[in-house]
């Protein structure tokens, strides 16, 4: 008998929680979505934002502490993300890595300011360039993102420390190219730390689930990964948020069909 888990909520077209309402931008030849379990417990927060005709910002943050303790921090971080995103990434000729580093620095400062002290916030923030099919990202101590393409699955590791720890910390940014049909997956710690009899689900099992997923759409990828976590843990999450976010660059034939 299948266990009854909290109802999942997706963000392919609806709202983000716990922050302000927003819609996922439609993109030429690509798709973004996020899926999470039930009501928020911890500090997972994600957002999507079109910042130019060819660029979409997206990110997943995990503010330490319970939801009711960090909602003000999350709100401040989202406000800064949405204020600076268009200002930093609107220029067609900008250096995306430099803009991502500046956005990281400013998010770190606002999290320190809003928390009134130290509050660890692992984060993965990125910019998808529709024209080039590239993702420029800053991984601030977050669980590595996973990129699946015809060559297999590779990890995109940390490029700096989590936000909210040090006021003068430096961050770096990297860029990866998504081939046609490739998918990028982000998961929160609640996914990798889901346990069964003391054993964690782990990033290796996330990789296996991504490798086995049918790349029909971003929401389907997220759902497939959360299905795998459910089958492993056999109990609903109680200690941490469980969130998956995916970006898929459609194969040319599918992209042509969806843009007609």
C-alpha positions as semicolon CSV with decimal commas, in nm:
position;residue;x (nm);y (nm);z (nm)
1;X;0,000;0,000;0,000
2;X;0,134;0,345;-0,095
3;X;0,183;0,583;0,196
4;X;-0,006;0,911;0,192
5;X;0,241;1,201;0,181
6;X;0,155;1,571;0,211
7;X;0,012;1,708;-0,110
8;X;0,281;1,837;-0,344
9;X;0,276;2,186;-0,479
10;X;0,438;2,294;-0,800
11;X;0,552;2,624;-0,940
12;X;0,530;2,565;-1,309
13;X;0,251;2,824;-1,323
14;X;0,138;2,913;-0,972
15;X;0,292;3,070;-0,660
16;X;0,604;3,050;-0,453
17;X;0,601;3,010;-0,076
18;X;0,673;3,151;0,171
19;X;0,749;3,471;-0,021
20;X;0,543;3,685;-0,254
21;X;0,339;3,549;-0,548
22;X;0,516;3,515;-0,879
23;X;0,484;3,332;-1,210
24;X;0,743;3,122;-1,388
25;X;0,853;3,306;-1,704
26;X;0,783;3,132;-2,032
27;X;1,101;3,073;-2,232
28;X;1,186;2,994;-2,591
29;X;1,293;2,630;-2,615
30;X;1,329;2,582;-2,239
31;X;1,121;2,528;-1,926
32;X;1,153;2,592;-1,551
33;X;0,955;2,442;-1,263
34;X;0,977;2,375;-0,890
35;X;0,791;2,120;-0,677
36;X;0,782;2,084;-0,298
37;X;0,603;1,886;-0,026
38;X;0,311;2,022;0,178
39;X;0,347;2,329;0,396
40;X;0,681;2,493;0,457
41;X;0,874;2,376;0,764
42;X;1,218;2,533;0,721
43;X;1,378;2,803;0,511
44;X;1,365;2,680;0,150
45;X;1,287;2,966;-0,088
46;X;1,300;2,985;-0,465
47;X;1,220;3,250;-0,722
48;X;1,216;3,305;-1,098
49;X;1,254;3,641;-1,269
50;X;1,286;3,754;-1,629
51;X;1,550;4,028;-1,634
52;X;1,596;4,089;-2,009
53;X;1,454;3,962;-2,339
54;X;1,708;3,677;-2,336
55;X;1,777;3,614;-1,966
56;X;1,591;3,455;-1,676
57;X;1,722;3,453;-1,318
58;X;1,632;3,169;-1,085
59;X;1,758;3,039;-0,755
60;X;1,706;2,816;-0,454
61;X;1,799;2,938;-0,104
62;X;1,790;2,749;0,227
63;X;1,785;2,989;0,523
64;X;1,879;2,811;0,848
65;X;1,603;2,781;1,108
66;X;1,231;2,722;1,114
67;X;0,990;2,893;0,880
68;X;0,842;3,126;1,142
69;X;1,193;3,238;1,244
70;X;1,324;3,331;0,902
71;X;1,030;3,465;0,703
72;X;1,160;3,822;0,740
73;X;1,501;3,718;0,608
74;X;1,342;3,540;0,314
75;X;1,131;3,845;0,233
76;X;1,437;4,073;0,241
77;X;1,635;3,834;0,020
78;X;1,355;3,814;-0,236
79;X;1,320;4,190;-0,239
80;X;1,691;4,234;-0,312
81;X;1,685;3,956;-0,574
82;X;1,399;4,124;-0,758
83;X;1,538;4,477;-0,719
84;X;1,892;4,404;-0,839
85;X;1,821;4,135;-1,097
86;X;1,692;4,364;-1,372
87;X;1,945;4,635;-1,285
88;X;2,243;4,398;-1,310
89;X;2,137;4,175;-1,599
90;X;1,936;4,396;-1,836
91;X;2,229;4,521;-2,047
92;X;2,272;4,299;-2,351
93;X;2,653;4,336;-2,349
94;X;2,715;4,272;-1,980
95;X;2,958;4,022;-1,829
96;X;2,719;3,768;-1,672
97;X;2,981;3,629;-1,433
98;X;3,057;3,975;-1,292
99;X;2,686;4,050;-1,256
100;X;2,631;3,718;-1,075
101;X;2,918;3,789;-0,834
102;X;2,773;4,132;-0,753
103;X;2,427;3,985;-0,697
104;X;2,580;3,726;-0,462
105;X;2,761;3,994;-0,262
106;X;2,444;4,199;-0,225
107;X;2,232;3,899;-0,123
108;X;2,491;3,806;0,139
109;X;2,478;4,158;0,284
110;X;2,099;4,179;0,297
111;X;2,074;3,840;0,469
112;X;2,325;3,949;0,734
113;X;2,140;4,275;0,781
114;X;1,793;4,118;0,799
115;X;1,904;3,849;1,044
116;X;2,081;4,096;1,272
117;X;2,378;3,862;1,290
118;X;2,493;3,529;1,153
119;X;2,234;3,313;0,974
120;X;2,369;3,048;0,738
121;X;2,196;3,048;0,400
122;X;2,327;2,804;0,139
123;X;2,211;2,927;-0,202
124;X;2,230;2,846;-0,570
125;X;2,149;3,145;-0,791
126;X;2,178;3,142;-1,167
127;X;2,102;3,314;-1,494
128;X;1,980;3,122;-1,798
129;X;2,068;3,280;-2,133
130;X;1,807;3,167;-2,384
131;X;2,006;3,276;-2,687
132;X;2,320;3,086;-2,587
133;X;2,168;2,803;-2,385
134;X;2,408;2,875;-2,098
135;X;2,368;2,894;-1,720
136;X;2,591;3,130;-1,522
137;X;2,571;3,041;-1,155
138;X;2,697;3,109;-0,805
139;X;2,679;2,815;-0,565
140;X;2,710;2,959;-0,214
141;X;2,766;2,642;-0,014
142;X;2,453;2,477;-0,154
143;X;2,400;2,113;-0,242
144;X;2,564;2,073;-0,585
145;X;2,335;2,120;-0,882
146;X;2,320;1,827;-1,122
147;X;2,349;1,865;-1,498
148;X;2,233;1,577;-1,715
149;X;2,325;1,569;-2,083
150;X;2,405;1,287;-2,329
151;X;2,741;1,236;-2,156
152;X;2,583;1,156;-1,818
153;X;2,531;1,352;-1,496
154;X;2,787;1,599;-1,360
155;X;2,787;1,802;-1,037
156;X;2,813;2,180;-1,018
157;X;2,985;2,225;-0,679
158;X;3,015;2,522;-0,446
159;X;3,187;2,837;-0,572
160;X;3,185;3,006;-0,231
161;X;3,065;2,993;0,129
162;X;2,696;3,012;0,228
163;X;2,541;3,358;0,250
164;X;2,485;3,511;0,591
165;X;2,812;3,410;0,759
166;X;3,071;3,681;0,688
167;X;3,025;4,040;0,575
168;X;3,333;4,049;0,353
169;X;3,317;3,701;0,203
170;X;3,400;3,672;-0,168
171;X;3,203;3,471;-0,423
172;X;3,283;3,327;-0,763
173;X;3,067;3,242;-1,063
174;X;3,091;2,975;-1,331
175;X;2,917;2,912;-1,663
176;X;2,798;2,585;-1,814
177;X;2,633;2,516;-2,150
178;X;2,315;2,312;-2,178
179;X;2,301;2,104;-2,493
180;X;1,964;2,040;-2,657
181;X;1,774;1,797;-2,436
182;X;1,989;1,866;-2,127
183;X;1,844;1,924;-1,781
184;X;1,967;2,105;-1,470
185;X;1,836;1,993;-1,129
186;X;1,855;2,164;-0,789
187;X;1,741;1,995;-0,468
188;X;1,729;2,118;-0,111
189;X;1,899;1,950;0,184
190;X;1,564;1,802;0,280
191;X;1,596;1,578;-0,027
192;X;1,951;1,454;0,027
193;X;1,907;1,427;0,406
194;X;1,584;1,226;0,391
195;X;1,645;0,915;0,601
196;X;1,544;0,551;0,621
197;X;1,668;0,354;0,923
198;X;1,942;0,610;0,982
199;X;2,069;0,610;0,622
200;X;2,040;0,930;0,417
201;X;1,898;0,938;0,065
202;X;2,214;1,120;-0,044
203;X;2,322;1,297;-0,360
204;X;2,415;0,972;-0,534
205;X;2,052;0,858;-0,527
206;X;1,942;1,198;-0,657
207;X;2,186;1,151;-0,946
208;X;2,045;0,805;-1,016
209;X;1,688;0,938;-1,014
210;X;1,781;1,218;-1,255
211;X;1,958;0,973;-1,484
212;X;1,648;0,754;-1,494
213;X;1,399;1,038;-1,542
214;X;1,227;1,088;-1,875
215;X;1,311;1,441;-1,982
216;X;0,963;1,540;-2,100
217;X;0,936;1,851;-1,886
218;X;1,080;2,036;-1,586
219;X;0,791;1,959;-1,351
220;X;0,803;1,591;-1,443
221;X;1,173;1,577;-1,352
222;X;1,105;1,732;-1,010
223;X;0,817;1,492;-0,946
224;X;1,025;1,190;-1,044
225;X;1,297;1,285;-0,795
226;X;1,048;1,344;-0,513
227;X;0,885;1,009;-0,592
228;X;1,224;0,845;-0,541
229;X;1,266;1,019;-0,205
230;X;0,920;0,906;-0,093
231;X;0,992;0,547;-0,187
232;X;1,314;0,561;0,015
233;X;1,200;0,736;0,334
234;X;0,850;0,582;0,354
235;X;0,744;0,864;0,589
236;X;0,643;1,226;0,525
237;X;0,907;1,496;0,592
238;X;0,887;1,651;0,940
239;X;1,221;1,826;0,999
240;X;1,309;2,003;0,675
241;X;1,165;2,135;0,351
242;X;1,179;1,902;0,051
243;X;1,218;2,098;-0,272
244;X;1,325;2,023;-0,628
245;X;1,378;2,279;-0,905
246;X;1,457;2,191;-1,265
247;X;1,549;2,365;-1,589
248;X;1,526;2,171;-1,914
249;X;1,646;2,285;-2,255
250;X;1,422;2,107;-2,499
251;X;1,553;1,913;-2,795
252;X;1,516;2,110;-3,118
253;X;1,213;1,918;-3,243
254;X;1,024;1,968;-2,916
255;X;1,124;2,334;-2,893
256;X;0,996;2,394;-3,245
257;X;0,665;2,231;-3,155
258;X;0,614;2,431;-2,834
259;X;0,691;2,768;-2,994
260;X;0,451;2,736;-3,287
